[in-house]
Amino acid sequence: MLDLSGWPELKLHGSVLAEIAAAARSLEIEPLIVGAFARDLHLQYAHRIAVVRQTADVDIALAVADWAAFQALKKRLIDSELFGASDRIAHRLTHRAGLPLDLVPFGNLERSDRTIAWPPEGEVVMNVFGFREASTASVTAVFPGGARMQIVSLPALVLLKLVAWVARGRETGDRDAVDLFLVLKNYLRAGNEARLWDEFPSWVEEVDFDYEPAGGRMVGYDLRSVLDVNGLDLVRQLVAQQIELDPPGRLPSAMSPRNPEAARRLLQEMLQGLGD
């Protein structure tokens, strides 16, 4: 559990999330906090690890049976007059207090390639591989005022950031890659340092052991319990392609332009953890 109740700056977020949770659960939909806001909650608020840029948006993933269920939730939120719809972005709502929210559906409406195509035309396509997996590995976040909502775990957030960068890196820049570097680099500091000594003493005894990259290896190890066989193979392939030197993968430079070799080492360790 992430106890964030002592952070007064999260009071508005807690209030808004409570409203979303009540509406979603009345329709038997369980919301899940994902994206950069989840990064901030895990790193900055739960473990006091500085982030490069805080986000103003809140991304909520929603496991739904079909598009009708998603539209029903969106309508209920808008009809409450607490949220306004965007004219340009189908999944964007803005709370009347000014907080923007992106609602991303996944589940039974996914196509065979793990994408969703937004109605009515289906021209906007989004890769949602990782959301279903993340929903099985979530933790509870507690906000000021007592509001509770599930939040993606850090290993599952790494998965989502990797998939997002591969799918849309050229469209949105390298922010997902930068977030990936931040989480991998700080994974041990984010509540996992004791595990290194207690669960993985053999790693520490290896000749080439290096503390920080070991966090990347632990992320890979932890992801194994989130992914099925096909998902594990896919993630291994994605990471292996990016750590190649000939031709060089673009991800390490996108993760850390000043030190791509450090980023590549983290990815190498993550790949090793995926196979441990």
LUMPA-569379 format. One record per residue (C-alpha): residue number from 0; chain; x, y, z; residue in three letters. Coordinates in steps of 0.001 Angstrom, whole numbers, padded with zeros to 6 digits. Example, Ala and Ser with C-alpha at 12.3 -4.5 7.8 and 13.67 -1.06 7.14 Angstrom:
<atoms>
> 0|A|012300|-004500|007800|ALA
> 1|A|013670|-001060|007140|SER
</atoms>
This chain:
<atoms>
> 0|A|000000|000000|000000|MET
> 1|A|001129|003556|-000749|LEU
> 2|A|000076|005823|002109|ASP
> 3|A|000007|009292|000521|LEU
> 4|A|-002455|010749|003017|SER
> 5|A|000155|013081|004500|GLY
> 6|A|000683|015087|001313|TRP
> 7|A|-001715|018091|001333|PRO
> 8|A|-000927|018906|-002315|GLU
> 9|A|-002650|015638|-003257|LEU
> 10|A|-005923|016614|-001594|LYS
> 11|A|-007545|017728|-004869|LEU
> 12|A|-006353|014589|-006630|HIS
> 13|A|-007825|012449|-003855|GLY
> 14|A|-011171|014216|-004095|SER
> 15|A|-011345|013897|-007896|VAL
> 16|A|-010239|010270|-007849|LEU
> 17|A|-012895|009456|-005251|ALA
> 18|A|-015542|010846|-007610|GLU
> 19|A|-014209|008782|-010501|ILE
> 20|A|-013954|005643|-008377|ALA
> 21|A|-017549|005976|-007156|ALA
> 22|A|-018888|006403|-010689|ALA
> 23|A|-016745|003574|-012087|ALA
> 24|A|-017551|001086|-009364|ARG
> 25|A|-021274|001776|-009693|SER
> 26|A|-020847|000344|-013199|LEU
> 27|A|-018653|-002517|-011929|GLU
> 28|A|-015521|-000956|-013447|ILE
> 29|A|-012289|-000875|-011443|GLU
> 30|A|-010114|002176|-012221|PRO
> 31|A|-006306|001978|-012210|LEU
> 32|A|-003885|004919|-011988|ILE
> 33|A|-001201|004675|-014681|VAL
> 34|A|001113|007029|-016565|GLY
> 35|A|003330|009834|-015298|ALA
> 36|A|001085|010526|-012311|PHE
> 37|A|001720|006966|-011123|ALA
> 38|A|005443|007629|-011563|ARG
> 39|A|005176|010745|-009378|ASP
> 40|A|003206|008939|-006673|LEU
> 41|A|005684|006065|-006446|HIS
> 42|A|008902|008037|-006686|LEU
> 43|A|008368|011583|-005466|GLN
> 44|A|005613|011139|-002898|TYR
> 45|A|006126|007616|-001590|ALA
> 46|A|009949|007616|-001646|HIS
> 47|A|010999|011282|-002001|ARG
> 48|A|012896|010642|-005236|ILE
> 49|A|012978|013776|-007382|ALA
> 50|A|011386|013583|-010833|VAL
> 51|A|012553|015671|-013784|VAL
> 52|A|009114|017011|-014593|ARG
> 53|A|005898|016662|-012663|GLN
> 54|A|002780|015934|-014659|THR
> 55|A|-000440|017915|-014580|ALA
> 56|A|-002474|015051|-016066|ASP
> 57|A|-003925|011968|-014420|VAL
> 58|A|-004151|008814|-016547|ASP
> 59|A|-006782|006269|-015524|ILE
> 60|A|-006966|002818|-017116|ALA
> 61|A|-010370|001127|-017108|LEU
> 62|A|-011060|-002575|-017589|ALA
> 63|A|-014375|-002629|-019461|VAL
> 64|A|-016493|-005230|-021176|ALA
> 65|A|-017094|-003177|-024320|ASP
> 66|A|-017237|000352|-025716|TRP
> 67|A|-020767|000798|-024387|ALA
> 68|A|-019484|000377|-020827|ALA
> 69|A|-016748|002943|-021401|PHE
> 70|A|-019198|005423|-022917|GLN
> 71|A|-021616|004864|-020023|ALA
> 72|A|-018934|005799|-017507|LEU
> 73|A|-017865|008828|-019499|LYS
> 74|A|-021486|009989|-019758|LYS
> 75|A|-022064|009502|-016035|ARG
> 76|A|-019038|011644|-015204|LEU
> 77|A|-020088|014401|-017607|ILE
> 78|A|-023715|014314|-016437|ASP
> 79|A|-022494|014882|-012878|SER
> 80|A|-021409|018361|-014095|GLU
> 81|A|-018106|017840|-012312|LEU
> 82|A|-016306|016935|-015545|PHE
> 83|A|-016227|018472|-018990|GLY
> 84|A|-015431|016644|-022240|ALA
> 85|A|-012745|017620|-024728|SER
> 86|A|-013810|018548|-028253|ASP
> 87|A|-010611|017102|-029736|ARG
> 88|A|-009540|014137|-027600|ILE
> 89|A|-012062|011341|-027101|ALA
> 90|A|-010583|010087|-023849|HIS
> 91|A|-009890|013471|-022222|ARG
> 92|A|-012040|014927|-019443|LEU
> 93|A|-011298|017956|-017280|THR
> 94|A|-012551|018327|-013735|HIS
> 95|A|-014167|021658|-012961|ARG
> 96|A|-011255|022368|-010592|ALA
> 97|A|-008980|022291|-013641|GLY
> 98|A|-007486|018809|-013325|LEU
> 99|A|-007174|017051|-016718|PRO
> 100|A|-007797|013306|-016899|LEU
> 101|A|-007229|010755|-019646|ASP
> 102|A|-009425|007641|-019508|LEU
> 103|A|-007968|004631|-021333|VAL
> 104|A|-010162|001542|-021751|PRO
> 105|A|-008793|-001980|-022112|PHE
> 106|A|-010097|-005511|-021730|GLY
> 107|A|-012684|-007257|-023893|ASN
> 108|A|-012759|-004430|-026451|LEU
> 109|A|-009115|-005110|-027375|GLU
> 110|A|-008401|-006472|-030827|ARG
> 111|A|-006247|-009567|-031382|SER
> 112|A|-003085|-007446|-031652|ASP
> 113|A|-003767|-005890|-028208|ARG
> 114|A|-004804|-002524|-029668|THR
> 115|A|-008039|-000573|-029388|ILE
> 116|A|-009583|001475|-032184|ALA
> 117|A|-011601|004460|-031012|TRP
> 118|A|-015160|004681|-032344|PRO
> 119|A|-016906|005698|-034437|PRO
> 120|A|-014447|005543|-037345|GLU
> 121|A|-011738|003508|-035634|GLY
> 122|A|-009034|005692|-037135|GLU
> 123|A|-007335|006419|-033804|VAL
> 124|A|-005554|003260|-032685|VAL
> 125|A|-003844|002765|-029312|MET
> 126|A|-001644|-000110|-028170|ASN
> 127|A|-002893|-001255|-024750|VAL
> 128|A|-000591|-004238|-024280|PHE
> 129|A|000474|-004140|-020644|GLY
> 130|A|-002694|-002668|-019141|PHE
> 131|A|-004333|-006033|-018548|ARG
> 132|A|-001076|-007320|-017084|GLU
> 133|A|-000712|-004210|-014914|ALA
> 134|A|-004206|-004635|-013498|SER
> 135|A|-003157|-007946|-011948|THR
> 136|A|-000147|-006371|-010212|ALA
> 137|A|-001572|-003198|-008731|SER
> 138|A|-001255|-001729|-005247|VAL
> 139|A|-003614|000482|-003247|THR
> 140|A|-002859|004207|-002946|ALA
> 141|A|-004443|006146|-000071|VAL
> 142|A|-004918|009881|-000578|PHE
> 143|A|-005673|012773|001796|PRO
> 144|A|-009270|012457|002935|GLY
> 145|A|-009135|008669|002760|GLY
> 146|A|-009800|008173|-000959|ALA
> 147|A|-008394|004894|-002252|ARG
> 148|A|-007604|003768|-005765|MET
> 149|A|-005476|001047|-007314|GLN
> 150|A|-002189|002180|-008845|ILE
> 151|A|000056|000350|-011266|VAL
> 152|A|003111|-001238|-009638|SER
> 153|A|006546|000101|-010590|LEU
> 154|A|007561|-002984|-012627|PRO
> 155|A|004269|-002833|-014556|ALA
> 156|A|004815|000910|-015078|LEU
> 157|A|008163|000063|-016684|VAL
> 158|A|006308|-002314|-019003|LEU
> 159|A|003781|000362|-019970|LEU
> 160|A|006489|002967|-020552|LYS
> 161|A|008475|000581|-022753|LEU
> 162|A|005427|-000298|-024843|VAL
> 163|A|004373|003363|-025082|ALA
> 164|A|007795|004467|-026308|TRP
> 165|A|007981|001710|-028923|VAL
> 166|A|004435|002512|-030105|ALA
> 167|A|004512|006305|-030138|ARG
> 168|A|007996|007559|-029343|GLY
> 169|A|008313|009532|-032573|ARG
> 170|A|004925|011160|-032030|GLU
> 171|A|005278|012247|-028410|THR
> 172|A|009039|012691|-028069|GLY
> 173|A|011100|010754|-025592|ASP
> 174|A|009229|011437|-022358|ARG
> 175|A|008307|007763|-021938|ASP
> 176|A|011957|006802|-022426|ALA
> 177|A|013087|009377|-019857|VAL
> 178|A|010541|008024|-017380|ASP
> 179|A|011779|004498|-018085|LEU
> 180|A|015341|005564|-017234|PHE
> 181|A|014199|007300|-014054|LEU
> 182|A|012367|004235|-012732|VAL
> 183|A|015070|001714|-013652|LEU
> 184|A|017800|003907|-012159|LYS
> 185|A|015941|004413|-008875|ASN
> 186|A|014187|001074|-008479|TYR
> 187|A|016289|-000048|-005527|LEU
> 188|A|015765|003269|-003733|ARG
> 189|A|012018|002948|-004244|ALA
> 190|A|011542|000458|-001442|GLY
> 191|A|013537|-002444|-002898|ASN
> 192|A|017038|-002101|-001440|GLU
> 193|A|016479|-004593|001383|ALA
> 194|A|015272|-007143|-001160|ARG
> 195|A|018631|-007004|-002928|LEU
> 196|A|020419|-008355|000135|TRP
> 197|A|017644|-010648|001363|ASP
> 198|A|016399|-012230|-001881|GLU
> 199|A|019334|-011936|-004278|PHE
> 200|A|022604|-012347|-002331|PRO
> 201|A|024131|-014239|-005263|SER
> 202|A|023875|-011115|-007431|TRP
> 203|A|025916|-009107|-004934|VAL
> 204|A|028658|-011763|-004977|GLU
> 205|A|029111|-011609|-008755|GLU
> 206|A|032457|-010201|-009914|VAL
> 207|A|030926|-007439|-012038|ASP
> 208|A|028190|-006471|-009542|PHE
> 209|A|027148|-002815|-009758|ASP
> 210|A|024544|-001445|-007360|TYR
> 211|A|022426|000849|-009551|GLU
> 212|A|022091|-001457|-012589|PRO
> 213|A|020987|-004226|-010227|ALA
> 214|A|017727|-002299|-009953|GLY
> 215|A|017152|-002870|-013647|GLY
> 216|A|017758|-006576|-013172|ARG
> 217|A|015265|-006669|-010308|MET
> 218|A|012657|-004942|-012479|VAL
> 219|A|013094|-007644|-015109|GLY
> 220|A|012824|-010349|-012465|TYR
> 221|A|009669|-008792|-011001|ASP
> 222|A|008093|-008471|-014445|LEU
> 223|A|008250|-012226|-014925|ARG
> 224|A|005346|-012643|-012496|SER
> 225|A|003277|-010083|-014435|VAL
> 226|A|003690|-011504|-017950|LEU
> 227|A|002503|-014716|-019544|ASP
> 228|A|004841|-016713|-021807|VAL
> 229|A|003947|-014761|-024961|ASN
> 230|A|004195|-011414|-023201|GLY
> 231|A|007553|-012332|-021707|LEU
> 232|A|008924|-013279|-025119|ASP
> 233|A|007662|-010024|-026613|LEU
> 234|A|009236|-007859|-023907|VAL
> 235|A|012524|-009740|-024189|ARG
> 236|A|012537|-009070|-027924|GLN
> 237|A|011763|-005383|-027476|LEU
> 238|A|014564|-004888|-024958|VAL
> 239|A|017078|-007023|-026892|ALA
> 240|A|016503|-004991|-030050|GLN
> 241|A|017193|-001741|-028231|GLN
> 242|A|020490|-002780|-026627|ILE
> 243|A|021982|-003883|-029940|GLU
> 244|A|025041|-001893|-031033|LEU
> 245|A|024942|-002754|-034738|ASP
> 246|A|022718|-001132|-035736|PRO
> 247|A|022371|000762|-032444|PRO
> 248|A|019002|000819|-030747|GLY
> 249|A|017591|004313|-030249|ARG
> 250|A|016119|003735|-026793|LEU
> 251|A|019312|004176|-024678|PRO
> 252|A|019978|007607|-026212|SER
> 253|A|016325|008551|-025759|ALA
> 254|A|016438|007458|-022113|MET
> 255|A|019604|009409|-021277|SER
> 256|A|021079|011611|-024025|PRO
> 257|A|024041|012497|-021793|ARG
> 258|A|024820|008930|-020755|ASN
> 259|A|023313|006389|-023146|PRO
> 260|A|025769|003721|-021994|GLU
> 261|A|024329|003882|-018470|ALA
> 262|A|020846|003475|-019946|ALA
> 263|A|022000|000558|-022089|ARG
> 264|A|023484|-001116|-019003|ARG
> 265|A|020161|-000785|-017174|LEU
> 266|A|018357|-002361|-020132|LEU
> 267|A|020950|-005158|-020321|GLN
> 268|A|020387|-005904|-016645|GLU
> 269|A|016609|-005772|-017147|MET
> 270|A|016938|-008314|-019968|LEU
> 271|A|019023|-010550|-017708|GLN
> 272|A|016384|-010285|-014988|GLY
> 273|A|013696|-011294|-017475|LEU
> 274|A|015624|-014522|-017964|GLY
> 275|A|016677|-015212|-014368|ASP
</atoms>
